[in-house]
Structure formats: C-alpha cells, structure tokens
Amino acid sequence: MEDFPRKNDLVIATVKRIEEHGVTVTLDEYNGMEAYIPRSHAASGRIKDLRSIIKEGMKVVGRVLRSDRRKGQVDLSLRYVSDEEAEKKMEEWKNRNRAISLLKLALGSSEAAYDAFRKLASYYKEPLDALEDCLDSGPQPLIKAGIDEKQAERIAEVVKSQIRPPVYVRKSVMRIVSYRPDGIDVIKSILSNINANVYTIGAPRYVIEVSSENPRLVKRTSERIVERIMEEIKGKGEAELIEVIEQRKRVE
C-alpha cells in the first residue's frame, strides 16, 4: 500500500463530518488521513440535504479526484464510482481485514501479522485465498510466500479452527436454440435432466451453475454437462458455450 493515495485510486473512507458544501472523511487505508468530497461529487443529481443520503460513520468508496502530497490534500468523488466497483473494493477491504485478523490471532502481534500479510500480498493476488488454501494443503502455501515454517504451521492451525472452506462456483453461459416447432419443449427437456442450477438470462442464453467445496469437481462436472447439452441438441438445434465465469464464495 502506498503511503499517499494517487489520482484515480479507489479508496475506502469513513464519513467524519457532513457540511453544507461537502463531506469530510477519513481514509481507512491511510491511517485516518482526512479527505474531502465536494458536494457536487457526493451524489448524482441535485441533493437538497446531503444527510438524506450520507450518514456520519458510514463507509463509502471514493475515487481520488485530486491528490496533493505537498499540501496533504485529497479530494474524492462518489459519483465516479460504479456500484460494481464499490462492491468489489468493499469486498477486497473486508477480505484484507479478515486475513490480518487471522494472522494476528496466530502470531500474537500486529507487527508480525502485517509482515506476514505483506509477504502473502507480494506472492498471491488475494492473501485470504492463500490462507484458505491451508485447509487442504497445510502450511505449504504460506511457506512458498516466504513465511517462516513455524509461523506458517501456527497460521495453518488457526485457519483450520476459524474459517470454513469456500464454495467454488462455475457458471457456463450457453446459447441454446432449436428451430423445431416444439423447440421450447426440446430445450426444456434437455435442461430439466441436468443436475445443476439452470436459469435463463434472456433466451436463448442460459446459465448452467455448478458449485462445490471441491474446485476440481466443479470444473469436471461443469465441462461434462456442457458436453452433454451439445450432444443432446444435435439434430434438434444448436448450442455454443459463450462464457465461463468462475467464482470463489466465502462462507461466513
């Protein structure tokens, strides 16, 4: 993490004061550094009272509009953050805090926990994923990242006692059509015999969703279902795989 936010960065902020012309916030990732959200960037459209949409103590995701390290000033925009970006950033922040809490519990000090977190973050895209991998692989994912073997063993023990295995989800988006007079019934018949969660996102596009705690099982099952659909539609219509979406969902 940089010691000062850069322009266009997405940051987590806590609302401190709501004023007539804007909102003062503190930046959670920068040791409580203050930043300012101009009224015009607090929301889209005209808002009579900022307090009707923003509350003190509220967590928000802002995009850095202006960053002046020399003056120590940072301006943010909430308008320039999509719902999807805000949700993703919040999830990353939550996962970061969860990982650090587990490391503190295992290692007994903030200094050791942050040191281990930095090693994981430099080796893995998502440190919490590495901790979850300990459920199946023991301390090895941590040792690979440069964490001391004894520390890695303590961390792995804590992880096994504190978190549940994630659920792996694979969504196969398919285009399925039949030109027969009874085409709708043909497609329904094929999909009704599939042992998976099947739903449409606007015909002729269908989603075949498979989930399990075993990622290899999810991949193998999903691929077999897609192959089966393509085989069964032959002579009755056509099917193609448009997209595959893989997710790792955490169980609270």
C-alpha positions in Angstrom: 0.0 0.0 0.0 1.3 3.4 -0.9 1.6 6.0 1.9 -0.4 8.6 0.0 -3.4 8.0 -2.4 -2.9 8.7 -6.1 -5.3 10.2 -8.6 -7.9 7.8 -9.8 -7.3 5.3 -6.9 -10.3 3.8 -5.3 -10.2 4.2 -1.5 -12.3 3.2 1.5 -13.4 6.1 3.6 -15.4 6.7 6.8 -17.7 9.8 6.9 -16.5 12.2 9.7 -18.4 15.4 9.1 -21.2 16.4 6.8 -21.1 20.1 5.9 -23.1 22.4 3.6 -20.6 22.3 0.7 -19.3 18.8 1.1 -18.2 15.9 3.3 -15.1 15.3 5.3 -14.0 11.7 5.5 -11.0 9.7 6.9 -9.2 7.2 4.7 -9.2 3.8 6.3 -6.2 2.5 4.3 -4.1 5.6 5.1 -4.1 5.7 8.9 -7.1 8.0 9.2 -5.8 10.7 6.8 -8.6 13.2 6.1 -10.0 13.8 2.6 -12.8 15.9 1.2 -15.8 15.1 -1.0 -17.2 18.2 -2.7 -21.0 18.4 -2.7 -21.1 18.1 -6.4 -19.3 14.8 -6.2 -21.3 13.3 -3.2 -24.1 12.1 -5.4 -25.6 12.3 -8.9 -28.2 15.0 -9.5 -29.3 17.7 -7.1 -29.5 16.8 -3.4 -31.2 19.3 -1.0 -29.7 17.7 2.1 -26.6 15.5 2.0 -27.7 14.0 5.3 -30.5 12.3 3.5 -28.1 10.0 1.6 -24.9 10.1 3.7 -24.5 9.5 7.5 -21.7 10.1 9.8 -19.7 6.9 10.4 -20.8 5.5 7.1 -18.3 3.6 5.0 -18.0 4.7 1.4 -15.8 4.0 -1.7 -14.5 7.1 -3.4 -12.3 7.8 -6.4 -9.4 10.2 -5.9 -10.1 13.4 -7.9 -7.1 15.4 -6.6 -4.0 14.3 -4.7 -1.5 16.9 -3.5 1.1 15.3 -1.3 2.9 18.6 -0.6 -0.2 20.2 0.8 -1.6 16.9 2.3 -4.9 17.4 0.5 -7.0 14.7 -1.1 -10.4 15.2 -2.8 -12.7 12.3 -3.6 -15.7 11.6 -5.8 -18.5 9.2 -5.1 -20.2 9.9 -8.4 -17.3 8.5 -10.4 -17.5 5.0 -8.7 -19.9 2.4 -10.2 -21.9 0.1 -7.9 -19.8 -2.8 -9.2 -16.5 -1.0 -8.4 -17.7 -0.1 -4.9 -18.9 -3.6 -4.2 -15.6 -5.1 -5.3 -13.5 -2.6 -3.4 -15.5 -3.2 -0.2 -15.1 -7.0 -0.6 -11.3 -6.6 -1.0 -11.2 -4.4 2.1 -13.2 -6.9 4.1 -11.0 -9.8 2.9 -7.9 -7.9 3.8 -9.1 -7.2 7.3 -10.2 -10.8 7.7 -6.7 -12.1 6.7 -4.9 -9.7 9.0 -7.2 -10.7 12.0 -6.4 -14.3 11.4 -2.7 -13.6 11.2 -2.8 -11.5 14.4 -4.6 -14.4 16.2 -2.0 -16.8 15.0 1.2 -14.7 15.5 0.2 -12.7 18.6 1.3 -9.3 17.4 0.3 -6.7 14.8 3.9 -6.3 13.6 4.3 -10.0 12.9 0.8 -10.1 11.3 1.4 -7.2 8.9 4.8 -8.6 8.0 3.2 -11.9 7.1 0.4 -10.2 5.2 2.9 -8.2 3.1 4.7 -11.4 2.1 1.4 -13.1 1.1 0.3 -10.0 -0.8 3.5 -9.9 -2.8 3.2 -13.6 -3.7 -0.6 -14.0 -4.1 -3.2 -11.8 -5.7 -5.5 -12.4 -2.8 -3.9 -13.2 0.6 -7.1 -14.6 2.1 -7.2 -17.2 -0.8 -3.7 -18.4 0.4 -5.0 -18.7 3.9 -8.0 -20.7 2.8 -5.7 -23.0 0.8 -4.2 -24.1 4.1 -7.4 -26.0 4.7 -6.4 -28.6 2.1 -2.6 -28.0 1.7 -1.5 -27.2 5.2 1.2 -24.6 5.7 2.8 -25.0 2.3 1.0 -22.1 0.5 2.4 -19.8 3.3 5.9 -21.2 3.1 6.0 -20.6 -0.6 5.4 -16.9 0.1 8.4 -16.7 2.3 6.7 -17.1 5.7 8.8 -18.9 8.4 7.9 -22.6 8.7 7.0 -22.5 12.4 4.9 -19.4 11.8 3.2 -21.0 8.8 2.3 -24.0 10.9 0.7 -21.8 13.6 -1.2 -19.8 11.0 -2.5 -23.0 9.3 -3.7 -24.3 12.7 -5.6 -21.1 13.4 -7.1 -21.1 9.9 -8.5 -24.6 10.3 -10.2 -23.6 13.6 -11.5 -20.3 12.4 -12.8 -20.5 8.8 -14.9 -22.8 6.7 -13.9 -24.0 3.3 -15.0 -21.6 0.4 -17.6 -22.7 -2.1 -16.4 -22.8 -5.7 -18.9 -21.8 -8.4 -18.6 -22.2 -12.1 -21.2 -20.6 -14.4 -21.3 -21.7 -18.0 -23.2 -19.2 -20.2 -24.6 -21.0 -23.2 -26.6 -20.1 -26.3 -29.1 -22.8 -26.9 -31.7 -22.7 -29.8 -33.9 -25.2 -31.6 -35.7 -24.5 -34.8 -38.3 -27.3 -34.5 -41.9 -26.4 -33.9 -41.6 -27.8 -30.4 -38.2 -26.1 -29.9 -39.1 -24.7 -26.5 -40.1 -28.1 -25.2 -37.0 -29.7 -26.7 -34.7 -27.2 -24.8 -36.8 -27.6 -21.6 -36.5 -31.4 -21.8 -32.7 -31.3 -22.2 -32.2 -28.8 -19.4 -34.6 -30.4 -17.0 -32.4 -33.5 -16.8 -29.3 -31.5 -15.8 -28.1 -31.9 -12.3 -27.2 -28.3 -11.8 -28.8 -24.9 -11.2 -30.1 -23.8 -14.6 -31.6 -20.4 -15.4 -32.1 -18.1 -18.3 -30.6 -14.6 -18.6 -32.8 -13.9 -21.7 -33.5 -16.7 -24.2 -31.6 -18.1 -26.0 -28.9 -17.6 -23.3 -28.9 -20.0 -20.4 -26.6 -20.3 -17.3 -25.5 -23.7 -16.1 -24.3 -23.2 -12.5 -22.3 -25.8 -10.6 -21.0 -25.4 -7.1 -19.0 -27.4 -4.5 -16.2 -27.1 -2.0 -14.0 -29.1 -4.4 -12.9 -26.9 -7.3 -11.7 -29.8 -9.4 -15.1 -31.5 -9.1 -16.8 -28.2 -10.1 -14.7 -27.9 -13.3 -15.1 -31.5 -14.3 -18.8 -31.6 -13.7 -19.4 -28.3 -15.5 -17.5 -29.4 -18.5 -19.4 -32.7 -18.7 -22.7 -31.0 -18.5 -21.8 -28.6 -21.3 -20.7 -31.6 -23.5 -23.9 -33.4 -22.8 -26.1 -30.5 -23.8 -24.2 -30.0 -27.0 -24.5 -33.7 -27.8 -28.3 -33.9 -27.0 -29.1 -30.8 -29.0 -27.6 -32.3 -32.2 -30.2 -32.7 -34.9 -32.7 -30.6 -32.9 -30.9 -27.3 -32.9 -27.6 -25.9 -31.9 -25.7 -24.8 -28.7 -22.5 -23.0 -28.0 -20.5 -22.0 -24.9 -20.3 -18.2 -24.8 -18.6 -17.6 -21.5 -17.3 -19.3 -18.3 -17.4 -17.4 -15.0 -15.6 -18.8 -12.0 -16.1 -17.5 -8.5 -14.9 -18.4 -5.0 -17.5 -17.6 -2.4 -16.7 -17.4 1.2 -18.9 -18.9 3.9 -19.3 -16.6 6.8 
